Amino acid sequence: MNAIATIAALTVTEAIRRRLVLAFVAITVGIVGLSAWGFDRLSHAHELTSGETNVAVPEALILFMFMFSFVLALSASAIASPSISSEIESGVLMTIVTRPIRRVDVLLGKWIGLAVLLAGYAGGVCVLEFAVVRLASGFLPPNPVLAGVYLFAEAALLLTLALFLSTQVPVIAAGVIGVAVFGAGWLAGVVGTLGTTLNIAALRTIGQIGRLLLPTDGLWHAAIYYLEPAALIGPHIANGARDDPFSAQAPPSWPYLLWVACWLLLVLLAGVASFERREL
């Protein structure tokens, strides 16, 4: 455990040294500043009634959090893809694993360090954005903590996948594949929603398979559920509406969350096995 903790601390330090944290902060400040202006204008728009404003503000918040979910996904891929492959190419790992440090300790230490960075970033984003919305419009999501947890979980899955890819392919390829897979998972969710709406079984099946192969879209809908007020969920259900990319009528089921945990563990174990077999 001491080796894992040391690697995790070094990973965080390296990310700070490479100014990744500074880049995250700059992006966050820019987006939050833009959202502050937008929510202020939206909540004081004379063209909208109070009822329309009460619907528009939560929907706008979901759109902003969707944008942040993409930023988190890109961040996870960017910080994880060079973790192993770049250090193999530079020869840094050769000096580490020759000491009494196991490869599994190196991989787990890097995963923990990067996950801590992502958790801090996701938490900071949610606190800032929810505070801005609260000050500008008076609205606060019904369960902001769980919404933030699911956004982080979504990024953690992509972090784990990118770290696994980093044990096999070069930096650029790992980053591109990670982002492409994330986009494909979201697109499969959209296709599944379309299949449900149009009652097309083949499209619905694609969506279900996509949520199992890469559960990020399922976690995004879980985050949406805890961002939506009852005033939005109730009318959707009453009108017989289906889930869409920006709405959710039910929280994730426990079997699905169990599968998400198993998925993350399986990919992490695959990364460990792949790194153990990799020639340095």
C-alpha angles and dihedrals in degrees: 000000000000090000092049092048091048093050090047091052091047090049092054091046092050092050090052091047091052088052093239090134090051090052091051091050092049092051092046095049091050095050095042090049090052091048091049090058092044096049092046091054092043095050092049098042108133091201091068128071120229090257092052091048091051088057098039097053097057091044091051090049090054090052091051092048089050088057090049090050088059091047089051091048092050090046092051091051093044096052097040102043096070095039097098109006097053092048091049090051093047093046094239094124091053090067093046103048093046087068120073091282118115121224090237088058090053094050096044091045091053092046092051093046093049092044090054090052092049093047091052091048094047091047092048092048093050095046093049096044096045091047091051092050091047093051095043100043109006091242123131123178114253092244111013094167095058091043089056092046092055092046089053091046089053091054092043091059091054090045090056092047093048091048090052091049089049089064091060113026137038122275099262093045092050092050095046094046092048094052092042092052090049091052091046091052092053091046090051088054091053090049090050091051090050090050091052093048094048094036093239108153096200093056091044090053091051089056093049093049091047092054090053098044092048112010096195093105091051090052091048090056089048089055090049091054091058092045094054121087119224088253088070100039097048098058091045091055093042091053092048092246121167130223114279132183090278104036138055129189100192139029119252115279121246093242089055093049089049089053090050090054091047091048092053092047093047093050091046091051089047088054091051092049092046092050091048090057096042116110113230 
